[in-house]
Amino acid sequence: MSESVNPEEVPDGEAAGTPAGAEGDALSQAEDILNGVEVPAEESVAQGAESDVAIELKNDLLRLQAEYVNYRKRVERDRAVAGQMAVIGVLNALLPVMDDIDAARAHGDLEDGPFAAIAAKLETTLTTYGLERIAEVGVPFDPTVHEALIQQPGADVEIDTVSQVLRNGYKSGERILRAAQVIVAVPEA
């Protein structure tokens, strides 16, 4: 048997027959139910069984409310992670374009002109989305950030040090998108 809904009884922002869409609606309904369960202190002693039912209902509603709040937090966290993964996917897809821009800049093709301006705008835009270049020379070699292609003895190095970057690496936040391919200077024996 279907229940008919009076349009005047439907809260603002809710369509008839649809579940509560906002957190406030479900929470306010649970609070209304909790507030509607009143057991005066004098009657609760005389009506032990009824007060136990009321307490059990109240506890069930409190548990339901807590589950709903946890669900909302989990959904928001999952949305944030999905958004980050989408951004990382786009950044990964644009890494070959960044390599082409780096190659053009190395050959002097990006000194002036409209393409240089477009490349600068692209790099600035990607930086706003968290893309960071890994291209430092003279830093200690870190295998989590660098991919060593060649090792050469270095005269003035005490630890393995990046002496040249062959291909830039990139990261987004703490996540390494691509390790930098480097030549490593090692201490002489």
SVG drawing of the C-alpha trace seen along z (x, -y; Angstrom):
<svg xmlns="http://www.w3.org/2000/svg" viewBox="-2 -37 92 41">
<polyline fill="none" stroke="black" stroke-width="0.4" points="0.0,0.0 1.5,-3.4 1.5,-6.3 0.3,-9.6 2.2,-12.7 0.6,-16.1 2.7,-18.7 2.3,-21.1 4.0,-18.6 7.1,-18.2 10.0,-20.4 11.4,-23.1 14.0,-21.7 12.6,-18.1 10.5,-16.6 7.7,-14.3 8.8,-10.7 12.5,-11.4 14.8,-10.8 16.3,-13.7 19.0,-15.2 20.8,-17.4 22.4,-16.4 20.3,-18.9 17.1,-17.3 17.9,-13.8 19.5,-15.1 16.7,-17.4 14.2,-14.6 16.1,-12.4 16.3,-15.2 12.6,-15.7 12.0,-12.0 14.4,-12.1 12.7,-15.2 9.3,-13.6 10.2,-10.7 9.6,-12.1 9.5,-10.1 8.9,-12.1 11.0,-11.0 8.1,-10.0 6.4,-7.9 9.7,-6.2 10.0,-4.4 6.3,-3.2 6.6,-2.3 9.9,-0.4 9.2,1.5 8.1,-1.5 11.1,-3.6 13.4,-0.8 11.7,-0.9 12.1,-4.6 15.7,-4.5 16.4,-1.8 14.7,-3.8 16.7,-6.9 19.9,-4.9 19.0,-3.4 18.3,-6.9 21.6,-8.2 23.4,-5.3 21.7,-5.9 22.6,-9.6 26.2,-8.8 26.3,-6.3 24.8,-9.0 27.4,-11.6 30.2,-9.0 28.7,-8.1 28.7,-11.8 32.3,-12.2 33.4,-9.1 31.5,-10.3 33.2,-13.7 36.6,-12.1 36.0,-9.8 35.0,-12.7 38.2,-14.6 40.3,-11.5 38.5,-11.0 39.1,-14.7 42.8,-14.4 43.1,-11.2 41.4,-13.0 43.9,-15.9 46.8,-13.5 45.5,-11.7 45.4,-14.9 48.9,-15.9 50.3,-12.5 48.8,-12.9 50.5,-16.3 54.0,-15.2 55.0,-14.4 53.9,-17.9 56.1,-19.3 59.0,-17.2 58.4,-18.8 58.4,-22.3 61.6,-21.5 63.2,-20.2 62.1,-23.3 63.4,-25.6 66.8,-23.7 67.1,-24.2 66.3,-27.9 62.9,-27.7 61.1,-29.2 63.0,-32.5 60.2,-34.8 57.0,-34.7 53.5,-33.4 54.5,-29.8 56.7,-30.9 53.8,-32.8 51.5,-29.7 54.1,-27.4 54.6,-29.8 50.8,-30.0 50.5,-26.2 53.3,-25.8 51.7,-28.4 48.4,-26.7 49.8,-23.2 51.7,-24.7 48.4,-26.0 47.1,-22.4 50.2,-21.2 52.6,-20.1 56.2,-20.6 59.3,-20.0 62.1,-17.8 65.3,-19.2 67.7,-20.3 71.4,-19.7 73.8,-19.4 71.3,-17.8 71.9,-14.4 70.7,-11.5 67.4,-10.2 66.2,-6.9 62.6,-7.8 62.8,-11.0 65.7,-10.3 66.4,-7.5 70.2,-7.1 71.1,-6.4 74.9,-7.0 77.3,-7.1 80.5,-9.1 83.2,-9.7 83.1,-13.2 86.0,-15.1 84.4,-17.2 81.5,-15.1 81.2,-13.2 77.9,-11.5 76.1,-10.5 75.0,-13.8 72.9,-14.7 75.4,-16.2 73.1,-16.5 69.4,-16.1 68.8,-14.3 65.0,-14.3 63.0,-16.3 60.9,-14.5 57.5,-15.8 55.6,-15.5 52.2,-16.6 52.3,-17.3 54.1,-14.4 53.2,-12.0 56.0,-11.4 54.4,-11.4 57.7,-10.6 61.3,-10.3 63.9,-12.6 66.5,-10.8 69.9,-11.9 73.6,-11.4 75.0,-10.8 78.4,-11.9 79.8,-9.4 82.7,-9.9 86.0,-8.8 87.5,-5.7"/>
</svg>
